[in-house]
Structures are given as C-alpha cells and as structure tokens.
Amino acid sequence: MNRRKFLSLLGLATLVLVIFHPAAATAASSRWISVGPAGGDARSFASSPADPHHIYLGTTNSWIYQSTDDGATWTRLAQLGAVDDLVIDNLLVDESDPKTLYAGVWQMDENGGGIYISHDEGRTWTASPGMLGQSVRSLTQAVSNPNILVAGTMTGVYRSEDGGLHWTEISPPGSQEIHKVESVAIDPTDAKIIYAGTWHLPWKTTDGGANWTNIKQGLIVDSDVFSILLDPKFPTTMYLSACSGIYKSDSAGAQFHKIQGIPSSARRTRVLMMDPANRSIVYAGTTEGLYKTEDAGTNWKRMTGPDLIINDIYVDPTNPNRVLLATDRSGVLASNDAGVSFASSNSGISQRQVVALLADAKRPQTMYAGVVNDKSYGGVFVSEDAGKSWTQRSQGLDGRDVFSLAQSEDGTVYAGTNDGLFRLSGYVWVPDSRVVNERTRTEYYYRRHKRLSRTVVTGKSESEIRTRVNDLSMQGPVWYAATAEGVYRSTTQGATWTGPVLRGGDYRFVDAHDGVVLAAQLFGMRLSQDGGVSWQRLALPTGLTQVTALTATPSGALWVGGLQGAFYSNDKGQTWQAVSDLPIRDIDNIDYDAGLGRVVITSRDSDLVFALNSDDRSWKWWNAGWRVRMVHSVDGRLIAASLYDGVVMEPHRDSVLAQEMATR
C-alpha cells in the first residue's frame, strides 16, 4: 500500500476518533475492569461513626476504597484529582455528619496535593480551594467542635473553622522550624490546644496558633515526629512516635520519657493507635512490624514479623479483637484476635505495579503478572481463570523485582528480574542465567611473506547474568535477553548464554523474528540480520529523541516509539516513516499481539489503546479508562498492565451493553 493511501486511512481513523471520541462515552462502558493481583500499598483508614463496619481506605494512587463488612471485602469508591499519584495519607469521617468525608493528600515526587471534601459518603469529591497545591501530610478534626479542622503541610500548620471551606495558616508564615508537619493533634477538651510534629521535633500552641512552644524535653535532638496520640479521657497523657523511638508524656508535653521495649532498629513508628475499649492497650505500627503494649507503654511485644511496613491501624470500637493494618506491599491485613495473628484481607483491592504481563500461549485462560517494589509479597502472580483469581507464585525469586516475562515454544515461562534470569519449574523458579563464553587469543603467522592472524579458542569461561533483565525474546531457535549489561544470546534454549554480544550500556528492549533482531538502548538501536552474530548501528528516526518502545513483526516490519510518537520501517531500518496522524504521543509500549494479529500502541499520557493491522493499515481502538501498556488478548478479551492498579481487562461485551442500557 502506498504512503498516500496509508495516511488517508490514518486520517479517516482520526476523524472517527473525533466523531466518536471516548470522552463522549459513559465511564461504565469505557473503563476496563481491574482484576488483580490483590494487594499492594495501603496508606490510611477511616470509619463511619454511624457504622464502624463501614471503613474507607486511602492508597498511593489517588484511589479511595470502601468496605461495608469490617474490611473483609473492598470496592473502589472514587479517584481524587486529575493525576494518578496522590498519596492519601489522611482520611476523616465527620463526627457530626457521617456523609461528610475529608481527605488530606500529597503528590509523589512533587510539592502538590491538597484537601478534598465529600458530602455524599465519598462518591464525589471537591478540592478545597484554600489548600490547592499544599502537600498535606496530616489532618485531624476537633472533638469539641467538628467544624474545626487542622492540617499539617510541608509549609506549616493550617486551621479551618467552617468544615474545610476556608483555611488560615496558624504557624508563623515562612517558618524554618514549624514546617514539614508530619503529624497534628487537637486536645479533645480545648480546640485551641494543638500539637504539631515536624521533621524536626514537636511544637504546641495553647491559644489557637498565636504562640508556639517547642516541646522537646526528654526527646533526642532532631527527632522526626510521625504520630501524636492523646488519651481521649486524660489528654495530658500523650504518646509521640519519632525516628528515635516512642515517647510518653504525662504532663501535656512538658516532659517526655522514652518508652523501652521497641528495638532501636525499628526507627520509624508511623502510627500509634489506642484501643477504644481499653486505653492501656496501644498499638505501634513501625517499618519493622506491629508492636503492642497492654500496660500503657511499660512493656511492648512485637505481634508480626519484621518485614511489615505499617502505615495505619484500625481497631473496631465494637469489637476490639478486630484489627486492620494498612501496609506497604501487602495491602490490608486483618486480625480477629487482637493482633495475635493476621491474614490478608485484600479482596477487591489491586494496587500492584505490574511491569511485566504474559498471556500463556498454551493455556488460553492463563496469564502471568510480574510486579516490582513488593519484595516477598510480590514477584510473579498467576491466574488460570482469565483474571478471576490470582495466586502468588514467587518461590525461588527471593523478593526480586520482575521486569520481564516470556514463554518459550515448549510452554516454559521465564522471568527477567533485577538480579538475573529465572525459569519456572513446576511451582518453583530456578536460576537460568549461566553464561559460557569462549576464551580466545589471536595468533599471527606468515604466508608468502604476508603477516596474517587467526583466532584460536583456548578454553571457556563461565559466569552468570547477575543484573537487571529488561526484556526477553524467545521465538525461534535463538533467544535474546536485553539487560543492564548489554544483550545476551542463547542457541541452546536457555541452557547457556553467550555475551554480552552487544555491550556498551543498558539495553532496554530486544525483539526478534526469523533471524532479524532489533535491540535498543534509550538513545541508540542495533540490528542483526543473521540471528545476533553481527550487528549494525541504526539511526533513530528523524525527530525521535529516545526509544521507549519497540517491536518486530512477523512480516519483517520494525516499529519504535517515544516521546514524539510511533515510527515504522519496512526496509530493515534504512528509512523510517512517522505515524503522523496517530492522536497520541509519548509512546510507552509497542507490541505485536499474535491473537489480534496487530501492532498495539499505548501512551503514558492517554487511556486510549490503538491496534494497527500491519498489512492493510486498518485501525482498532479502545478507551481502557486507565493508563495501560502491554496489551494482550486472552480468551477473546484484552488484558493490560496498569501503572498502579494491577491488571485490567476489557469487560465482556454483554456487560458493556447492559451498562449502556442502564444509562439511557
């Protein structure tokens, strides 16, 4: 097909997009379904004063979940803001009006954030104008006057006296002392008495912020204060957690003493929570597990293993034996015996960062998801029922992150990790990173008065791939692994590898078909037409500044993508054509999906998924409703990996039609 006709078809596709733009579709019909794996990062709890079994959960990706059965099961409730990286560290349900909720948020790697308010039990939210852009790290409500809210931000302490509509800074503006406020507390009997814990010691005001006093007697200097807990009946008794340990004061902060019993290695106690039925019982959620005291802090006992990072604790006021933990990596954990034992309680929660997704070519309903940042709670998850349920299958990975997944022609599954290559053998992952290279030397000899040379094999050297494996290509007799050290090659179905056959830096991508191999770093590409024996440098397409995606199709076409869009070549990279009418840029993934028989393209900046037929250049597109990548077809439906929300799946057509009818 000539270029003019190709561009004409692309123009028609774009016109169709304009006429039937996904924004005009209902959210129900456009958003794909998040199917797991369950778990991930959980940050904060809040419960309804009218129904303690109705619990809200804040996460790290702008989402709020809710449970109406005391945390046994969860559903997505609402997404805050227009970005997907708001950390919801603070949730409040108004004591005087259970339909009103407050959320204090901050933005990852940014200074943004704010306070959001809902008046319909969390279904819809509005940003409080006076706190837009504030990185809110703490938020509390006055027991004696529910209209009063106090927030701690990176710039200082703020107070609202009208339920969050208007805010006033009550710490000294521009203060280099009362800023980076990680925790706040209000005296339950006097709303003018406010405590603020900063990244450098705690402060107190007794006159609503007109004057502040540094309360540091008994504290180790430079203590970061993460949590402040006041006894609800005797507020002169208070607990304070810092990077240097847990402290207690019986004099409203005039003097502190350090509590013994928690190891000094448990440096960060992120949350303190008192049993609402027994004030002598206090829980401490640390970066090294859960601790508990039953005698008001005299003695402490660790209740969990040291691998838990705990962000928040919920104790059911109607049943104090029911304790929930919001954790990094392992989501929500639940106990029915006051913390003696815990079990996962993540049904409906999917906060996983999936960076590798594989559809099993031998079993149509089976898929594998590789996750990062979850240590022993992550690795690889497998679903054998098209995403309905997932099982962690990470034995042997020992907490490694998984960056790539691939399947050989005999059905064996391989995982590229941050520390080598592994093969799934039964239910256990075994290392498969053996590298065997020939040792050679150059010999010189003379023939007819000419000096010649030859390479002589003198032996073999053995090593292992012990670096990050970014990408795998295992089609055909020769396999390839793109790693942080270069590209490795195997002609023995992975039994041994040679290389790196391409050196010189971090190779992010590799793909091969019929002896044609395309490999790329961020700023350079290499092509081999003899199965990886020899390589030639390819120039990046004109206008493309770096490579963030590539694929090679069975027809021989090469595709690359980046910030400036998608490009293809039909002559082995000698010339490139831009897909100029593609309505997305900042391409983050290009894959050839055999089930669709199309090249699938996604973008960091769009929820749209495009699939191009390489032969006739016809387009299909979907609005996934999520920022997705690695789109594959499984059992007649599309699945994809999302940045923070696990695996998402195209809904059944019957359910889409039913939803569309319900909205008419």
N, C-alpha and C positions, 0 to 999 in steps of 0.2 A: 504494500500500500504506500502511495506517495505521501510526502510530508504534508502537502496541502490538504489532502483528504483526512489525514490523521488529525491535523489541527482543527479541521472543520468539525470532526466528531467530538473533539475535546470541547470546542466552543458550544456544541449542542448540549454536551453533558453539563457544562457550566450554566447554560441557560435553564436546563431542567432544575439545577440546584437553586437558581434564583427563584424560579416559579414555585418549586416545592421545597423551599428552604426548611430544614429541620426545625427552626425556631417556631414555625407555624404549627408543628405537630404537638400533640399533648405530651406531657412528661411521661405519662403512663405508657404510651405507645413507643416512645423513643428510647427510654433508658433501659439498658440491658440489666440483667439480674446478677447481683453479687452472690456467688455460690460458695465462697470459701477460698482457702482453708480457714477454719475458725481460729480466732486468737489475734495476737499482735499486741500493739501498745494501747493501754487504757490509762487514763490520767485522773479522772475525778468522778465522785459520786454526789448525788443529792436525792433526797426523798421527799415525798409529799407529806406535809403534816396531817393531812386528812386521811392518808392511806400510806403507811410506812412500807407497804409491799410494792408501791409504785415508785420505782427507782429510775433515776436518769444517770446516764454515763457520758462523760466527755472524753474525747480522743485527741489524737495529734494531727488529724487531717480535716478539721472543721466540722466533723460529724458529731451529732448527739444521738445516742440510742436511748431506748426506754425499755423497762421491764415492768410488767404488772403482776409478776409471780415471784417477787422477792429475789430477783436475779437468776432464776432458773433458765429463762429464755429471754432473748432480746430481739428488738426490731429497730431498724433505722427510723429515726423520728424527723430530723431536719439537718440541713447543712448550712452553716453560718457563713455569711460573707460571699465574696466573689472569687476567693482563692481557695486552694485545697491544702494549705499548710498552716492553718490556725490551730494552735495548741490550746485546748480548752481545759485549763488547769483549775478553774473555779466555776462551780455551779451552785446556785442557790434557788430554793423554792420559798417564795414569800410566806412567812409565818401567818400573816393576816389574810392572804388570798392565795390559795394553792394553785390557782390558774396562772399566776404570775411567776415567771422564772427569770433569773439573771445569769448571764454567762460572762466571765472575765477571760479574755483571750490574749495571746501574744503570737507573733508570727516567727516561724523558724528562720534563722539567718537574716532577719530583718528587724527593724525597730517598730514595725506596725503592730496593730492589734486594736483593742477597744473593749467596750461593754455592750452586749446585746440583751434586749429585753423582749420577752414574750408574754402575752396576756391570754393565750389560748392553750395552755398546758404544753407549750413547746412546739406547736405545729408551725407557727410562723414567728419570725424574729425581726426586730428593727434595731439598728445600731443607734446607741445614744450619741447624739451629735457632739456633746461636750467632751467625749472621750475618744473620738475618732483618732486613730494613729497612735494611741497610747499603748505601750506594751504592758498589759495588765498581768501582774504576777500573783496578786492576792485580792480577795474580795470577801467582805463579811457584812452582815446585817445586824443592827442593834436589836437586842431582845426587848428592851424597854420602849422602843419606838421604831416599828418596822419601816417607817418612811426614811429612816436614816441608813445610808449605806456608806461604807468606807472601802476605798480601793487603794492598793499599793501598786505603783508602777515603777518603771525604770527612772522616771524623773522625780517622783515624790509620792506624797500621800494626798488623796482627794476624797472629798465628802459630798454626798448628796442628801438633801433634806426633803426631797419630793419624789422618792421612789425611783431615782435614777434619771429623771428628766434633765436636771441641771446639776453641774458639778463645780466645786470650788477647791482649789489647791490649798490645803491647810498646813502643809510643811513649808518651810522657807523657800521661796522660788529660787532655783539655781543652786540649792544647797549641795555641797560636796560631801555632806555627811548623811543627811536624810534623803537618800535616793537609792535606786536599785532595791526597792522594798519588796522582799520576797514573802513576807507574812504580816498580817494585821489581825488585831483582836479588839473587841469593844467590851468594856465592863458591862455585865448583864444588868446591873442596877443603875448605872450612870453612863449615858451615851457620850458624855464629854470626856470620859477617861478612855483613851485609845492607846494601844500599843502597836509599834511598828518594828518589825525585824528586817534589818538590811543585810547586804552582803558584808557589812562591817558593823556588827553589834546592834543591840536593840535600843529603841527610844520610847519615851512615854510622854503623853500630854494629859493634863487633868482639866484643861479649860477649852477643849474642842479644837486644839491646834494653835492657839495664840502663843503658847510657850511649850518648848520641848526640853526634856531632860534625858541625857544619856544614862541608861540603867545598865551598868556593866560590872558592878561589884560582884566578884566571885567568878566572872567569866574569863576565859582565856582570850587574850587580845586577838583581834582580827577574826572573831568567830562569825561565820555566816549563819544567820538565823533563818531556818527554813519553816519552822512551825511554832506557833504560840497557842497554848491551851490553857484556858481559865476554868477553874472549878465553877460550875453554874450556881452552886449554893453559897460557896465561900470564895468569891473571886480574888481575895488577897492571896489565895493559893494558886500558883500558876506553874506550868511546865513550859520549858523552852528547849527546842532542839537546834543544834548548831553542828558545824562540821567537826567541832572538837568534842562532841558528845551531847548528852541530855542533862539539863539543869533544872532545878526546882527552887522556887521561892515561896516562902510563907509570909512575905511582907510586901506583896504587890510590886515586886521587882526591886525593892530597896537593896536586897542582898540575895544572891544566888549561891547554891552549892551544887557541885557536880554529883550526879547520880552514878553510883557504881554498878557494875554487873553487865554492862554492854561493852564488848571488846572495843579497844581504841581503833581497830581496823574498820569497824562499822562507822565510817566517818560521816556519812550523810544520812541523817534521820529526816526523811522528807515529810513525815506526817506523824502527829500524835493524836490519838483518839481515845476518849474516855467512854467506858461502858455506861450507857444512860441509866442502867438499873443499879449500878454499883460503882461509886466514884473512886473506890480503891483500886479498881481494875483499869489499867491504862495500856493501850497498845502503841507500839512504836514501829512504824514502817520505815525500814532503812534500805540502803543499797546492798545490804548483805542479809536480807531476810526480815522476818517479823519477830519482834520481841514483845513480851507481855509481863506486866507486874500485877500481882494481886494484893499487894500491901502498900499501895500509894507510892511506889518507886523505891522501896528499900531493897527488894530483890527482883531480878529480871531473869527471864528464861527465854531462850530462842525457840520459837514454835515451828519454824520451817528451815529448809536448807539455806545455805549462804548464797545460792545462785539467784535468788529472787531480788528484783529491784522493785520496791513498792512505792507507788505514788499517792495512793489514798486508801482509806479504810472506811467501811460502813458496818455499823453494828445495829441490828434490828432492835428498835426500842421495845417492841412487843415480844421479842424472842432473842435475848442477848446471846444465845448459843449460835445464832446465825450471823456469821461474819463474812464480809466480802472484801477482797483485796483487788485493787486496780494496779496492774503491774506493767512494766516494760516486758515485751516479748511474749509473755504467757497470758495476756489479756486479763480476764476476770477469774479469780479463784474463789471458791466458796467453801465455808466450813459450817457444819451443823453441830459441832461440839466445842464451841468457844475457842477455836483456833488450834485444837489438838491435831486435827488432820484437815487437809484441803484437797479439793478436786476441781478440775477445770469446769467452768460454767460459762462457756462461750457460744452456746447455741444461738445463731443469728448474728454473731459479731465476726466480721472479717476485716482486719486491719493490717494484713500481711503486705509486705513489699515484695511482690513477685517480679523477679527479673529474668526468669527462665521458664518457659512453658512448652510442653511437648505433648502432642497428640499421638497416642500409640497407633502405629500403622498396622499392627496385627490384631488389636482388640478395639473395635470401634468406639466403645463407651469409656475407654480408659485414658486418663490424662495424668501428667506429672507436672507439679509446680515446684520450682526452686526458689527459695527465699533468701534474703540477706538480713543481717543485723539481729537475728533471733537466737544465735548461739545454740544451746542444747534444745531449745524449743522450736528450732527452725530446720534448715536443711532441705529435705525433699518431702513433699506430700503427694499422695496418690489417691485418685478417685477412680473407682471401677464401675460407677453407675452414672456417668455423664455429669458429674458435679454435685449429685445429691448428697453424698457423704465423702469425707476425706479421712485418710489415715496417715499419720506421720510415719515416714519410712526413712529414717536417717541413721540407723545403726551402722557404725563404722565411719561416719563422717566426722564425728567428734566435735560438733559445734561449728564446722566450717560453713562459710557462706557459699551458696551455689549460684554461679554466674551463667552457666550454660548447660543445656541438656540436649542429648542427641540419641538416636537409635540406629543401630546397625541393621543390615538387611536380614540378619537372623533373629531380630527382635530384641537383642540385648540393649539395655539402657545405660548410658554413660552420663556422668555429671562432671562438669568442669568447675572446680572450686577455687577459693582464694589460696589454696595450697595443694595443687596437683589435680590429677585426673583419677576418677573412680568409676568402677563398673559394678552394676547391681547384680549380685549373685544370690538368687533366692530372695531373701529379705535383708541381706547384709551388703553394704558397699565395701568393696575391696580395692586397694590401690591398683592402678593400671597405668603407671607413669614411667615404666622402665625405658630408659634411653640407652641405646647401644650405638656408638659411633666407631668407625674405623680410624685407627691411628695410622697416619701415613708420613712418609718422608719423600723428599724429592732427590732423585739420583741423576747425575749428569754423566754423559758418555759422548764419545766422538765417533762419527761415521763420515768417512770421506772428508775428513778434515773439518767437519761441522760439529759444533757443540750442541748436543741435544739433551733433553731431560725427559724423565718419566717419573710417575708417581708409584711408589711401592708401598703396599699395605704391610705394616709392621705388627699389627695386633688390633685389639679392640679395647675401648674404654666404656665403662658403664656408669650411669648416673640416673637421676630421676627428675621429672618435671616437678619442681617444688615452688611454683609461683602461680599467680592467678591465671586461670584458663578462661579466656573471654568468650571464645566461640569454637564450635566443633563442626566439622563437615565429614560425614561418614558414608556418603554414597559411593558405590563402586569399589574397586579393588584397592584404591589408595585413600587413606584418611589423612585429615589435617586438623591441627589444633593451633589456634591463634592465642598466644599467651603474652604476658608482660615481658618475656624474654625474647620473643620472636615467634616464628611459625615452625612447628614440628610436623614431621611426616611419618606415616606408617604404611608399610606394604605388607604387614603381617596381621591385619585385622586387629591392631592394637596390642598385640603381644609384645612388640618392641617398637620404639620410636627412634627416629634419627633427627639430628638437628641441634639447634635451630637451623633450618635450611634457609630461613630469612632472619637476619639479625638486625640490630640497629635500633631497638626500641620496642615500645609497647604496641603490639598488633592487636587491634580490637575485633577485626572481622575476617572471616575466611569462608568461601563457598566454592563448590566445585561441581561440574557436570561434564562427563565424557572427556576427562583429561584437561579441561580448561579450568584453571584455578584463579580466583580473584581474591587477593588479600589486601588489607588496608590498615594503616595507622590513621591517626586523626588528620595528618597533613600529607599523606602520600599513599600511593597504591602500587601494587606489583601484580603482574600477570604471568602465569605459566601456561604453556600450551602443550607441555609434554609430561603432565602428571606431577609437577613440582620438582622436576630435575633441574631445569633452568628457569630464570625469571627475568622479566624485563620491567623497567620502570614505566608507569603510565602517568601522564599529566592529568591533573584534576580537570574536570570540565570547566570551561570558561565561566567565571562568576561564582564557582563553588569554593568556599574558603577552607572548609574542612569536611571530612567524611564522618557521618554519624549513622549511616546505614548502607547496606549493600546486599545484593543477591545476584546469582547467576541462574538463568532459566534453562530448562532442557532444550529450548530452541537455539541456545547459544547467545542470547542477548545478555548484556551486562547492565545492571542498574545500580546507581548510587544516589544517596540523598544527604542533605544537610540543611543548614540554616536557610539557604537560598532556594530550596526546593528539590525536585527529583529530576534525574537525568538518566538517559539510556543510550546504549551503543549497540549497534548491530555489526560492527566490524572490529571486534576484539579491542575496543578502547582507543582505536585510532582517531575516531571522531565521536563527539557526544552531542546529543540533542536534549534541550531542556523541555520538560513537560510544562510549557509556558502557561497553559490555561488551567493548570491544577489549582483549585481555590484554597490550597493550604501551603504553608511554608514550614520551616523549622522541622524538617522530617526527622523522626527519631527511629523509624523502623521500616524496612522494606523486606518483604519475604515473598518467596514463591510458594503458594499453597497448592499442593497436588490435588487436594479434594475439590477446590474451586477451579483449578487449572488457570489461576490468575496471579498476577503480582499484586500484593496487598500493601498499601501505603498508609502510614499513620503519622500524626504530627504531635509535638509537645503542646501546641497551642490550640488544639481543636479536639472536639469529641467525635469528629467525622472519621469514617473508615472508607477508603476507596480501594476497589479491586479492578485491575485492568487486565483484559484479555490481551496477551502479547501478540496474538495472531491478527485479530481484526480490530484491536484497539477500542473495543466496547467497554463501557464502564458500568460498574455497580457501586452503590454507596449506601452506607448505613449511618445513623446517628446513634452511637453507642450510649451517649449520656455520661460517659466517663472519658478521661484521658487514657487511652489504651495503646498497647503495642503487642507484637507477636500474635496476630490474629490467625487462628486456625479453624478448620471445620472438623467437628466431632459429631458423628451420628446425625448429620443433616443440619446441625446448628453451628453457629460461630461462637468461639470462645476467644478470650483475650486476657492478657495480663494488664493490670492497672498499677499505677504507681504506689498507692497506699491501700487499696481496697480489695486486694486479693485477685482472684479470677472472676471475671464477669462473663456472662453468657447471654447470647441472643435469646429472647423469650420465644416460646412456642407460638406459632402463628395464630393458633386458636385463642390463646390467652390475650394476644395483642388485639384481635378482633373484638373479644369480649370487653376489653378495656375501652376501646374506641367507641363501642356502642353505649357503654355506661356514661361516657362524657357527652353524648349527644343530647 
